[in-house]
Amino acid sequence: MNAQQIIDIENRHTSGVYAKQTLAIVRGQGASLFDVEGNEYLDCSSGHGVANLGHGNPKVAEALYKQANTLITLFESFPNDQRAMLMEKITALVPGLDRVFFCNSGAESVEAAFKFARISTGRRNFIAAMRAFHGRTYGALSATFNKKYREGFEPLLPGFTHVSYNNIEALDKAVNEETAAVILEVIQGEGGLYPATAEYIQAARRICDERGVLLIIDEIQSGFGRTGKMFAIQHFGVTPDLLTCAKSLAGGVPMGAVLIGPKVKNLTPGVHGSTFGGNPLSCAAANAALDVMKEEDLPGQAGAKGAYLMEKLKAIQSPNIREVRGLGLMIGIEMKQKVAPYIKTLQEKKVIALNAGMTVIRLLPPLVISYEQIDHLVEVLTEVLTQTVDDGQ
Ligand SMILES: *Cc1c(COP(=O)(O)O)cnc(C)c1O
């Protein structure tokens, strides 16, 4: 199939819920993506933070091939070697969180965390942050702030309140003895790349502890090395009660997980479950992915490359840039105009970037991006962001 055929078929049969690009991507290698004609693109999206290891990692591919020939599916009632290995590996990443629930996506891990918080505390209410994004299923959507995602789907779940992010006083006021859990991102991804302050996350921990409330940290986008630590919360020396993760966990294969601390109670057989959760194929991929993250010190790489890229971005002299912010290789460039035309121009120059809201360009490159590729990215960004691109309005 040529590019036009692929694009035409997708446009004919798509559900309609995606804004389709006019670019058919068929292959990836490291931080590069290739279209049907073999044109190379620098991937600064990682599939929204999925491809931390880069595309085409041979260890993940090998693990998938071997496990596909061994055993693909097994309900979690039956113990399995790959799952047991992964349970040990993933719980070792966060001392204090010794149990894990496996599922298949980010939103599912958020749903599980909410159910666990209610069954554990016997309380109904949740506090989330303004600008928060936690997914699009009903529970997760109820915690998501932006009305762009919510409108048309009401009624959402009752019991959710949103408070201003990084505002300790507001959190202190909102959390009470009817609160089951507080859910926070350590750096808001979809919301515009706003990092939390250490004081805020530490205060959230203290406020929750004082009132018997569970702290849920959503690391679906920030996890697995992205910010320079395995999990972003580790920058602040805080351990949550529930940690949700997904995206990069299994090297690109769909998988989600909730890490669970000792204060979470009442998780007994039948309380929750997932048909595909903890399947040996995804577990094998995750085992390989976690090994690669460790062997190649991907958190360390993200920290060093993130600092390098951030310094170069901050040095770009452009009246169009309002602010550059982020943590590790999770970076936002806030512009004074709408970013859609900039992202389109970047794509014409073979750089694939994301937006976060209307005015922020989001960079989430694979953590294996080379310094040469970073230099090239900075060159293209300098060229594009110093121009005032007409947004057609
Ligand atoms: C992507 C994301 C989700 C939702 O994950 P899905 O796999 O798309 O359901 C939830 N929370 C955060 C912080 C995310 O970035």
The ligand as an SDF file (V2000), in Angstrom:
LIG
                    3D

 15 15  0  0  0  0  0  0  0  0999 V2000
   -1.7870    8.9200   29.0510 C   0  0  0  0  0  0  0  0  0  0  0  0
   -2.1740    9.2020   30.4500 C   0  0  0  0  0  0  0  0  0  0  0  0
   -3.2620    8.5430   31.0590 C   0  0  0  0  0  0  0  0  0  0  0  0
   -4.1850    7.6070   30.2960 C   0  0  0  0  0  0  0  0  0  0  0  0
   -3.5260    6.5140   29.7480 O   0  0  0  0  0  0  0  0  0  0  0  0
   -4.2640    5.6360   28.6050 P   0  0  0  0  0  0  0  0  0  0  0  0
   -3.3420    4.4670   28.4400 O   0  0  0  0  0  0  0  0  0  0  0  0
   -4.3710    6.4840   27.4080 O   0  0  0  0  0  0  0  0  0  0  0  0
   -5.5800    5.2420   29.1570 O   0  0  0  0  0  0  0  0  0  0  0  0
   -3.5070    8.7990   32.3900 C   0  0  0  0  0  0  0  0  0  0  0  0
   -2.7450    9.6430   33.0980 N   0  0  0  0  0  0  0  0  0  0  0  0
   -1.6930   10.2970   32.5540 C   0  0  0  0  0  0  0  0  0  0  0  0
   -0.8730   11.2060   33.3970 C   0  0  0  0  0  0  0  0  0  0  0  0
   -1.3840   10.1120   31.2110 C   0  0  0  0  0  0  0  0  0  0  0  0
   -0.3780   10.7890   30.6510 O   0  0  0  0  0  0  0  0  0  0  0  0
  1  2  1  0
  2  3  1  0
  2 14  2  0
  3  4  1  0
  3 10  2  0
  4  5  1  0
  5  6  1  0
  6  7  2  0
  6  8  1  0
  6  9  1  0
 10 11  1  0
 11 12  2  0
 12 13  1  0
 12 14  1  0
 14 15  1  0
M  END
$$$$
